[in-house]
Amino acid sequence: MERRVALIGIIVENANSVEPLNKILHEYGAYIIGRMGIPYREKKISVISIAIDAPQDVISTLAGKIGNLDGISAKTAYSNVISSD
């Protein structure tokens, strides 16, 4: 199966959704290359970036689950790097 490298950008505006977000990210941990979170205390939000190497459908499913959480937005940028297992 073909895998792609992508970046999922996440904006957290509802602190109550952090725990469900972390559970989802843990569920997909095998695909996550790295994660960086930046709290923006002045605006009471957090900005998180997730680097991922996974099949296209896994990336889309993960981004969809994240985006469905209350007060969380997610957008995905795909690289042109495609590899086979």
N, C-alpha and C positions, 0 to 999 in steps of 0.2 A: 504494500500500500504506500502511496506517495505521501510524504510529509512535507510541511511547509514551515518556514520560520515566520513568526508574526509578532506584533506588539499590540497588546490590549491596553488602551488608556482608560483609566477608571477615575471618576470623580465621585466622592462620597459626600453627600450633603446631609444624610440622616445617620447619626451615630448608632442608632438602634439596629441598623442593617449591617454593622461591621461583623458581628458574630456569624450571621448566615453567610456573609461574603467569605470569611475565613474558612468556613466549613466547605464551601464550594471549591475554593482554591486548594484546600487540602485534598479533596476528592480527585483533582486533576494534577496533583503534585508530580506525578511521574513524567508529565510533559513539560513542566515549567522549568525553564533554563535559569531564570532569575526574577527577582521582584524588588522594586524600590518604592517606598512609600514616603510621602512628604506631607506632614501636617501643616496646613496653612491656618494657624490659630486665629489670625486677625479676621479671617472670613468664615471661620468655623467649618472648614471643609478639609478633606484630605485628597491628595492627588496620588494615584498609584499607577505604576507601569509594570506590566507583566510581559516578559519575553518568553515565548513558547515555541516549541518544535513539535508539531503534531499533525495528524491528518486534518484536511480541511474541515471535515464534518465535526471533528472534536473541537476545533477552534471555534467554529460557528456556534456549536451547542454551549460551550463554556461562556462565550460572550453573551449569548441570549439569556442564559441563566442569571448572569451577573446583572444584565440590563433590566431584568424583570424584578429585581429587588427594589423595594421602596426607597426613594431618595438616592439612587445610584444610577449613574450614566456610564456607558461603556462604548467605546469605538475601537475598531480593529484596523490595523495597517499591516498588509501582507508584503513580505519580501518576494523577490523572484527566485529565491533559493528553494529548490524542490529536490528532495532526495527520496530514494526508495529504501524500504526496510530490507 
